[in-house]
Amino acid sequence: MKFNNKLIFGFVLTCLLTVSCTEELVEMNINPNGANPETANPNLVLSTVLTEAGKTIVNLGYQDIAGVMQHTQKDGWSGAHNQYAWNRSNSWAGYYAILRNNQFVYDKAIELDQELHMGVTLVIKSMMFGLITDLWGDAPYSQALRGAEGTPEATFPAFDTQEEIYRGILSDLETANELLSQPRAAYNSSLDGVDVYYNGDPAKWRKMANSLRLRYYMRVSEKLPEFARQGIEALLADPTSNPLIVNPTDDASMGFAGISNDTSWPANTRYDADASNYRRLKMCQTLVEAMRSKNDPRLTVWANPVQIPLVVDESLPPGTDRVENGRRLLSPDVLAERNVALEDISQNPDYVGIPPAIPGPQVYNLSPDANQASFNPHVSWLNDRYRQATGPLLRARIISASEVNFILAEAALKGWNVGNTAENYYNTAIQASFTTWGLGDQASSYLEEIDVRFDGTLEQLMEQKWIASWTAAAESWFDYRRTGFPALEAGPFAIRSALPVRFYYMIEERNLNATETERAMSRLEETNFSEIDGQNSAWSKPWVIQGTGKPW
């Protein structure tokens, strides 16, 4: 009995210790700084959703896609930017992280019957899934964001087709339009102080929802022309029920607080001691020359003039290479000694861009500094405002009045019934862009330039839309795939002789969700430029441009 009592006592003690330790371990594994899904304030989560979405968009349009669309070139660490050397490293993890947080807010809004929050989160959901399918093609959509369920379908979600995703986006945006149709005072919730786009104004969010509908109808117009025509005409037939962003004051955009590197304009110099991220981003020759030829004053807002222009003068004595009166004077033999042809440099006295995808961009135009992120005084740097952490023009530009009017101009050019002429919409789009950049009073004279006056061609329209997409170049890339305009050529050092049309499915997705990723890859259309990579290539065509012959 003595032995048995000890045994019983030991067993009870073990149980008590086990329960106690388990409870302590559970308590220890609760993050005191983490958000509890049961009690978290959805407004705080929504604020993060909006800011992260804005940063994602500006990082696309100001960084590597700006290189693809030849707005900018890098003169240091330039492979991904200038040459499209992405190495299957384009991850969508950050996009889905935004969507998961957005889904939390949406679910809370359903639970609390908050129609304002429901409408706003449907707009964000549509925009982010739109970006995912625009960038990659087929992707997890209808079965996405369910990982917590732990089921095989949720853990290894199927990839919806690109067509299904676009149709789902358009359906959600139509629902959002209805949810956002009430006056601000009619809602039982508020976004004041949280909403970094519109400060909680449902009327402006409604315009954003419908403007995105316009964007995605036009996106599928080559593949589903009648569906797109009917959708766009229906939007324009009832502007009261389907208001659009037609004035720059309603643009969907986001400023930057500038209080840390994470809340600042990308590549700012306040939090970059040697300014290398700012210095290595230079203007691209393609954009510079397109704007110079049209006397476009927006160039003065976006770029700095070249610090020291080159002047090659045959009358100079042999061996001349000196800076005088703010110009670098060169005799022709100096170029010959360096094996540089006259046509390989730019003697522009005002703005000089780096040609796309050239070898050694850091030494272009006889730069005296061959370092990465060089101090090249013979090319145009970005305007000094892009050194700053914040500023009135430093905004993530999500969708604008300029874009909306360009879309309507294109629809009118197709002969669709959109209530006005292509020329009027084209002129209004350019006026809106000039107003956005603080040059509204100069638009009328620009519209009188010979190469700017509307000539009724899609090529001209898309070139102007491309120029207006400065710092939002991703949208121009999607237009380029669909139309082939502007007619850009890959530079000599690019890894292919054509511009890419999508992102690679990343290695981690192929490893973790191999079966579904392989199925999605099998639906891509291989091209002459994708043979080296196989189907998962940046030069394989997703559904939206398959069979269109575009862009090449």
NUKOL-344158 format. One record per residue (C-alpha): residue in one letter; x, y, z. Coordinates in nm, 3 decimals. Example, Ala and Ser with C-alpha at 12.3 -4.5 7.8 and 13.67 -1.06 7.14 Angstrom:
BEGIN
A_1.230_-0.450_0.780
S_1.367_-0.106_0.714
end
This chain:
BEGIN
M_0.000_0.000_0.000
K_0.291_0.230_0.079
F_0.429_0.169_-0.269
N_0.089_0.228_-0.428
N_0.040_0.557_-0.238
K_0.371_0.686_-0.368
L_0.277_0.581_-0.716
I_-0.058_0.758_-0.695
F_0.102_1.070_-0.548
G_0.361_1.077_-0.827
F_0.094_1.034_-1.093
V_-0.117_1.318_-0.953
L_0.187_1.544_-0.922
T_0.285_1.471_-1.281
C_-0.064_1.558_-1.402
L_-0.065_1.882_-1.207
L_0.275_1.980_-1.338
T_0.177_1.890_-1.694
V_-0.138_2.103_-1.680
S_0.052_2.389_-1.519
C_0.336_2.374_-1.772
T_0.090_2.352_-2.063
E_-0.097_2.657_-1.939
E_0.230_2.847_-1.892
L_0.348_2.746_-2.241
V_0.020_2.861_-2.393
E_0.049_3.194_-2.211
M_0.413_3.229_-2.315
N_0.321_3.167_-2.680
I_0.070_3.455_-2.685
N_0.235_3.757_-2.841
P_0.148_4.052_-2.614
N_0.212_4.288_-2.907
G_0.017_4.087_-3.161
A_-0.335_4.155_-3.283
N_-0.608_3.927_-3.154
P_-0.846_3.854_-3.443
E_-1.134_3.849_-3.198
T_-1.071_4.198_-3.061
A_-0.857_4.373_-3.325
N_-0.990_4.705_-3.451
P_-1.057_4.651_-3.824
N_-0.981_5.018_-3.895
L_-0.624_4.974_-3.776
V_-0.584_4.674_-4.005
L_-0.746_4.859_-4.295
S_-0.499_5.144_-4.258
T_-0.216_4.896_-4.308
V_-0.396_4.739_-4.605
L_-0.427_5.076_-4.779
T_-0.070_5.190_-4.716
E_0.082_4.857_-4.816
A_-0.129_4.848_-5.133
G_-0.019_5.201_-5.220
K_0.348_5.119_-5.166
T_0.316_4.803_-5.374
I_0.173_5.000_-5.666
V_0.434_5.276_-5.657
N_0.718_5.027_-5.625
L_0.598_4.856_-5.942
G_0.550_5.173_-6.139
Y_0.860_5.359_-6.020
Q_1.105_5.072_-6.005
D_1.159_4.776_-6.240
I_0.847_4.817_-6.455
A_0.955_5.178_-6.515
G_1.267_5.017_-6.661
V_1.066_4.781_-6.881
M_0.855_5.070_-7.010
Q_1.167_5.286_-7.056
H_1.071_5.569_-6.827
T_1.394_5.519_-6.635
Q_1.717_5.322_-6.646
K_1.955_5.229_-6.368
D_2.328_5.289_-6.391
G_2.407_5.052_-6.106
W_2.275_4.708_-6.015
S_2.073_4.735_-6.332
G_2.001_4.375_-6.436
A_1.637_4.351_-6.332
H_1.555_4.710_-6.423
N_1.723_4.750_-6.761
Q_1.761_4.395_-6.885
Y_1.460_4.204_-6.735
A_1.690_3.959_-6.552
W_1.423_3.864_-6.298
N_1.547_3.509_-6.232
R_1.201_3.381_-6.127
S_1.222_3.593_-5.814
N_0.896_3.786_-5.858
S_0.700_3.677_-5.551
W_0.332_3.742_-5.493
A_0.358_3.672_-5.119
G_0.325_4.042_-5.033
Y_0.017_4.077_-5.252
Y_-0.159_3.789_-5.079
A_-0.053_3.923_-4.738
I_-0.240_4.244_-4.818
L_-0.539_4.041_-4.937
R_-0.546_3.832_-4.616
N_-0.558_4.144_-4.400
N_-0.817_4.293_-4.631
Q_-1.027_3.977_-4.599
F_-1.014_4.010_-4.219
V_-1.160_4.361_-4.245
Y_-1.423_4.245_-4.493
D_-1.529_3.956_-4.269
K_-1.555_4.192_-3.972
A_-1.763_4.429_-4.184
I_-2.002_4.145_-4.269
E_-2.026_4.054_-3.901
L_-2.096_4.416_-3.799
D_-2.310_4.500_-4.104
Q_-2.075_4.783_-4.205
E_-2.153_4.847_-4.571
L_-1.893_5.123_-4.605
H_-1.615_4.887_-4.500
M_-1.756_4.611_-4.717
G_-1.752_4.837_-5.023
V_-1.400_4.967_-4.964
T_-1.253_4.621_-4.902
L_-1.418_4.486_-5.218
V_-1.248_4.765_-5.413
I_-0.910_4.677_-5.261
K_-0.968_4.306_-5.316
S_-1.046_4.371_-5.681
M_-0.747_4.598_-5.729
M_-0.498_4.356_-5.570
F_-0.630_4.047_-5.746
G_-0.630_4.256_-6.063
L_-0.261_4.325_-6.014
I_-0.187_3.959_-5.946
T_-0.356_3.833_-6.262
D_-0.218_4.124_-6.467
L_0.135_4.038_-6.356
W_0.134_3.658_-6.348
G_-0.175_3.532_-6.534
D_-0.376_3.248_-6.380
A_-0.359_3.255_-6.000
P_-0.532_3.136_-5.680
Y_-0.852_3.339_-5.653
S_-1.177_3.164_-5.562
Q_-0.996_2.926_-5.323
A_-0.736_3.174_-5.202
L_-0.713_3.328_-4.851
R_-0.850_3.012_-4.683
G_-0.525_2.866_-4.550
A_-0.646_2.871_-4.190
E_-0.908_2.608_-4.276
G_-0.633_2.350_-4.318
T_-0.816_2.155_-4.590
P_-0.624_2.030_-4.896
E_-0.819_2.269_-5.120
A_-0.733_2.564_-4.898
T_-0.372_2.464_-4.846
F_-0.307_2.390_-5.214
P_-0.554_2.619_-5.391
A_-0.633_2.574_-5.757
F_-0.536_2.853_-5.995
D_-0.841_3.022_-6.148
T_-0.804_3.118_-6.512
Q_-0.726_3.477_-6.594
E_-1.068_3.518_-6.756
E_-1.243_3.391_-6.443
I_-1.046_3.632_-6.226
Y_-1.126_3.934_-6.444
R_-1.495_3.843_-6.446
G_-1.493_3.797_-6.068
I_-1.322_4.133_-6.021
L_-1.581_4.309_-6.235
S_-1.863_4.143_-6.042
D_-1.716_4.250_-5.706
L_-1.667_4.607_-5.828
E_-2.029_4.622_-5.938
T_-2.130_4.513_-5.587
A_-1.896_4.774_-5.438
N_-2.064_5.042_-5.650
E_-2.396_4.960_-5.484
L_-2.250_4.936_-5.133
L_-2.084_5.277_-5.170
S_-2.389_5.457_-5.309
Q_-2.510_5.615_-4.984
P_-2.417_5.954_-4.833
R_-2.142_5.945_-4.572
A_-2.386_6.014_-4.287
A_-2.599_5.711_-4.377
Y_-2.331_5.457_-4.282
N_-2.297_5.307_-3.937
S_-1.917_5.314_-3.952
S_-1.645_5.564_-4.041
L_-1.305_5.563_-4.207
D_-1.211_5.917_-4.105
G_-0.843_5.940_-4.012
V_-0.778_5.586_-4.137
D_-0.839_5.616_-4.509
V_-0.517_5.751_-4.665
Y_-0.675_5.767_-5.011
Y_-1.004_5.952_-4.962
N_-1.042_6.018_-4.587
G_-1.350_5.801_-4.571
D_-1.550_5.966_-4.850
P_-1.777_5.692_-4.992
A_-1.860_5.900_-5.302
K_-1.496_5.903_-5.406
W_-1.450_5.534_-5.331
R_-1.753_5.472_-5.552
K_-1.587_5.661_-5.836
M_-1.274_5.454_-5.784
A_-1.475_5.130_-5.801
N_-1.635_5.228_-6.132
S_-1.310_5.360_-6.277
L_-1.149_5.024_-6.201
R_-1.442_4.856_-6.377
L_-1.363_5.071_-6.679
R_-0.996_4.970_-6.659
Y_-1.068_4.597_-6.649
Y_-1.332_4.605_-6.920
M_-1.074_4.765_-7.146
R_-0.814_4.514_-7.027
V_-1.015_4.225_-7.174
S_-1.132_4.414_-7.483
E_-0.908_4.222_-7.724
K_-1.028_3.885_-7.597
L_-1.391_3.968_-7.511
P_-1.471_4.270_-7.732
E_-1.851_4.249_-7.707
F_-1.844_4.188_-7.331
A_-1.611_4.488_-7.289
R_-1.816_4.711_-7.518
Q_-2.142_4.634_-7.340
G_-1.983_4.685_-6.999
I_-1.828_5.021_-7.083
E_-2.135_5.150_-7.266
A_-2.354_5.053_-6.969
L_-2.126_5.247_-6.734
L_-2.145_5.559_-6.951
A_-2.519_5.526_-7.015
D_-2.600_5.595_-6.649
P_-2.334_5.827_-6.503
T_-2.546_5.901_-6.196
S_-2.545_5.535_-6.091
N_-2.191_5.477_-6.219
P_-1.986_5.789_-6.139
L_-1.626_5.791_-6.263
I_-1.304_5.972_-6.175
V_-1.308_6.244_-6.439
N_-1.147_6.526_-6.240
P_-0.795_6.512_-6.089
T_-0.938_6.615_-5.751
D_-1.090_6.266_-5.735
D_-0.772_6.076_-5.829
A_-0.705_5.769_-5.617
S_-0.360_5.834_-5.477
M_-0.163_5.812_-5.154
G_0.088_6.051_-5.002
F_0.381_5.959_-4.779
A_0.424_6.059_-4.415
G_0.803_6.069_-4.445
I_0.871_5.988_-4.080
S_1.070_5.670_-4.149
N_1.213_5.490_-4.450
D_0.907_5.264_-4.452
T_0.669_5.560_-4.470
S_0.866_5.758_-4.729
W_0.888_5.789_-5.102
P_1.104_5.502_-5.235
A_1.469_5.592_-5.303
N_1.450_5.906_-5.090
T_1.779_6.042_-4.956
R_1.668_6.133_-4.603
Y_1.712_5.774_-4.490
D_1.985_5.677_-4.740
A_2.312_5.830_-4.624
D_2.496_5.816_-4.958
A_2.182_5.861_-5.173
S_2.283_5.559_-5.383
N_1.926_5.444_-5.444
Y_1.835_5.787_-5.576
R_2.155_5.827_-5.779
R_2.135_5.500_-5.966
L_1.790_5.578_-6.107
K_1.821_5.799_-6.416
M_1.591_5.912_-6.696
C_1.562_5.680_-6.997
Q_1.646_5.817_-7.340
T_1.321_5.681_-7.487
L_1.099_5.892_-7.261
V_1.327_6.195_-7.267
E_1.337_6.212_-7.647
A_0.961_6.154_-7.680
M_0.901_6.450_-7.448
R_1.174_6.678_-7.587
S_1.037_6.636_-7.940
K_0.700_6.766_-7.822
N_0.826_7.045_-7.593
D_0.658_6.868_-7.302
P_0.698_7.080_-6.986
R_0.628_6.782_-6.760
L_0.989_6.681_-6.825
T_1.101_6.975_-6.611
V_0.890_6.841_-6.321
W_1.019_6.485_-6.346
A_1.386_6.534_-6.437
N_1.681_6.759_-6.372
P_1.859_6.921_-6.666
V_2.194_6.766_-6.751
Q_2.458_6.927_-6.528
I_2.738_6.949_-6.784
P_2.638_6.907_-7.152
L_2.884_6.759_-7.398
V_2.998_6.965_-7.695
V_3.206_6.799_-7.967
D_3.367_7.071_-8.180
E_3.584_6.998_-8.484
S_3.747_7.339_-8.457
L_3.903_7.256_-8.121
P_4.271_7.158_-8.108
P_4.338_6.780_-8.096
G_4.332_6.634_-7.747
T_4.086_6.894_-7.613
D_3.883_6.766_-7.319
R_3.797_7.042_-7.073
V_3.503_7.193_-6.886
E_3.441_7.556_-6.976
N_3.139_7.775_-6.902
G_2.945_7.477_-6.771
R_3.006_7.263_-7.083
R_3.251_6.981_-7.150
L_3.434_7.066_-7.472
L_3.575_6.775_-7.673
S_3.769_6.745_-7.996
P_3.662_6.453_-8.219
D_3.991_6.268_-8.174
V_3.918_6.225_-7.802
L_3.610_6.020_-7.893
A_3.808_5.819_-8.147
E_4.076_5.737_-7.889
R_3.805_5.599_-7.661
N_3.642_5.407_-7.946
V_3.322_5.606_-7.903
A_3.122_5.706_-8.213
L_2.955_6.045_-8.231
E_2.613_5.881_-8.253
D_2.685_5.693_-7.929
I_2.673_6.010_-7.719
S_2.416_6.284_-7.665
Q_2.497_6.652_-7.698
N_2.152_6.762_-7.584
P_2.202_7.090_-7.395
D_1.905_7.033_-7.164
Y_1.797_6.673_-7.093
V_1.986_6.351_-7.163
G_1.850_6.002_-7.095
I_2.036_5.672_-7.078
P_1.948_5.439_-7.371
P_1.766_5.120_-7.269
A_1.966_4.809_-7.174
I_2.310_4.919_-7.287
P_2.630_4.764_-7.150
G_2.793_4.981_-6.886
P_2.514_5.237_-6.832
Q_2.720_5.399_-6.556
V_2.976_5.519_-6.813
Y_2.729_5.638_-7.076
N_2.801_5.975_-7.234
L_3.165_5.976_-7.127
S_3.092_5.971_-6.757
P_3.406_6.039_-6.555
D_3.273_5.810_-6.280
A_3.251_5.439_-6.359
N_3.116_5.336_-6.017
Q_2.778_5.178_-5.963
A_2.526_5.456_-5.899
S_2.770_5.699_-6.054
F_2.789_6.075_-6.021
N_2.751_6.114_-6.396
P_2.714_6.486_-6.478
H_2.642_6.420_-6.845
V_2.298_6.256_-6.808
S_1.976_6.376_-6.648
W_1.908_6.270_-6.294
L_1.555_6.257_-6.161
N_1.421_6.587_-6.034
D_1.543_6.682_-5.686
R_1.191_6.630_-5.549
Y_1.253_6.255_-5.580
R_1.531_6.289_-5.324
Q_1.269_6.381_-5.065
A_1.084_6.157_-4.824
T_0.754_6.336_-4.880
G_0.605_6.615_-5.087
P_0.285_6.725_-5.263
L_0.373_6.550_-5.589
L_0.522_6.238_-5.429
R_0.217_6.014_-5.433
A_0.139_5.652_-5.513
R_-0.089_5.699_-5.813
I_-0.349_5.421_-5.823
I_-0.603_5.534_-6.082
S_-0.650_5.884_-6.217
A_-0.877_6.111_-6.419
S_-0.612_6.111_-6.689
E_-0.622_5.730_-6.719
V_-1.003_5.724_-6.719
N_-1.024_5.980_-6.999
F_-0.763_5.795_-7.203
I_-0.969_5.476_-7.167
L_-1.280_5.662_-7.282
A_-1.086_5.808_-7.576
E_-0.983_5.457_-7.678
A_-1.341_5.332_-7.643
A_-1.463_5.618_-7.862
L_-1.190_5.537_-8.114
K_-1.333_5.185_-8.132
G_-1.671_5.336_-8.221
W_-1.832_5.257_-7.887
N_-2.105_5.483_-7.751
V_-1.937_5.667_-7.464
G_-2.099_6.007_-7.490
N_-1.818_6.211_-7.644
T_-1.553_6.203_-7.916
A_-1.215_6.038_-7.893
E_-1.049_6.376_-7.950
N_-1.232_6.544_-7.663
Y_-1.150_6.263_-7.422
Y_-0.786_6.265_-7.542
N_-0.753_6.639_-7.482
T_-0.921_6.608_-7.142
A_-0.684_6.325_-7.044
I_-0.378_6.535_-7.124
Q_-0.525_6.837_-6.946
A_-0.585_6.619_-6.638
S_-0.225_6.496_-6.640
F_-0.091_6.852_-6.665
T_-0.316_6.960_-6.379
T_-0.196_6.671_-6.166
W_0.166_6.783_-6.210
G_0.093_7.151_-6.142
L_0.107_7.260_-6.507
G_-0.263_7.299_-6.584
D_-0.216_7.641_-6.746
Q_0.032_7.500_-6.999
A_-0.183_7.216_-7.136
S_-0.356_7.420_-7.406
S_-0.031_7.528_-7.571
Y_0.103_7.171_-7.550
L_-0.210_7.043_-7.724
E_-0.125_7.276_-8.015
E_0.211_7.106_-8.074
I_0.213_6.942_-8.418
D_0.293_6.596_-8.280
V_0.039_6.632_-8.001
R_-0.269_6.745_-8.193
F_-0.504_6.450_-8.208
D_-0.455_6.254_-8.528
G_-0.711_5.980_-8.464
T_-0.462_5.697_-8.420
L_-0.435_5.449_-8.137
E_-0.058_5.481_-8.154
Q_-0.065_5.850_-8.064
L_-0.324_5.797_-7.792
M_-0.126_5.520_-7.626
E_0.201_5.715_-7.647
Q_0.042_6.002_-7.459
K_-0.107_5.763_-7.205
W_0.239_5.609_-7.161
I_0.395_5.949_-7.095
A_0.119_6.035_-6.847
S_0.183_5.711_-6.655
W_0.507_5.845_-6.502
T_0.565_5.670_-6.164
A_0.271_5.439_-6.251
A_0.436_5.251_-6.537
A_0.280_4.913_-6.456
E_-0.049_5.024_-6.605
S_0.134_5.133_-6.919
W_0.296_4.787_-6.937
F_-0.045_4.620_-6.934
D_-0.160_4.857_-7.209
Y_0.151_4.783_-7.412
R_0.083_4.409_-7.400
R_-0.271_4.467_-7.523
T_-0.202_4.722_-7.797
G_0.167_4.699_-7.890
F_0.204_5.073_-7.821
P_0.421_5.257_-7.762
A_0.637_5.061_-8.006
L_0.928_5.008_-7.768
E_1.236_4.805_-7.858
A_1.446_4.610_-7.611
G_1.798_4.744_-7.572
P_2.104_4.558_-7.704
F_2.200_4.411_-7.367
A_1.851_4.289_-7.268
I_1.822_3.915_-7.214
R_1.564_3.896_-7.498
S_1.513_4.108_-7.806
A_1.153_4.185_-7.704
L_0.990_4.329_-7.394
P_0.853_4.074_-7.144
V_0.479_4.034_-7.095
R_0.442_3.874_-6.750
F_0.620_3.772_-6.429
Y_0.754_3.421_-6.377
Y_0.572_3.191_-6.138
M_0.815_3.195_-5.848
I_1.016_2.893_-5.733
E_0.851_2.869_-5.390
E_0.504_2.840_-5.543
R_0.625_2.570_-5.780
N_0.773_2.382_-5.483
L_0.480_2.424_-5.240
N_0.186_2.399_-5.481
A_0.347_2.212_-5.767
T_0.043_2.041_-5.921
E_-0.168_2.355_-5.951
T_0.126_2.570_-6.066
E_0.207_2.318_-6.340
R_-0.155_2.327_-6.457
A_-0.145_2.706_-6.475
M_0.185_2.698_-6.662
S_0.041_2.455_-6.916
R_-0.219_2.718_-7.009
L_0.045_2.975_-7.105
E_0.122_3.020_-7.473
E_0.487_2.966_-7.560
T_0.648_3.208_-7.806
N_0.972_3.234_-7.998
F_1.112_3.439_-7.712
S_1.016_3.190_-7.439
E_1.181_2.879_-7.586
I_1.489_2.912_-7.363
D_1.278_2.925_-7.045
G_0.998_2.688_-7.135
Q_0.637_2.770_-7.060
N_0.703_2.951_-6.732
S_0.865_3.243_-6.909
A_0.827_3.617_-6.890
W_0.782_3.591_-7.269
S_0.504_3.329_-7.260
K_0.164_3.485_-7.323
P_-0.115_3.470_-7.063
W_-0.478_3.430_-7.174
V_-0.544_3.804_-7.203
I_-0.316_3.839_-7.507
Q_-0.320_3.487_-7.649
G_-0.415_3.483_-8.017
T_-0.414_3.862_-8.045
G_-0.077_3.900_-8.213
K_0.007_4.162_-7.950
P_0.239_4.311_-7.849
W_0.474_4.123_-8.082
end
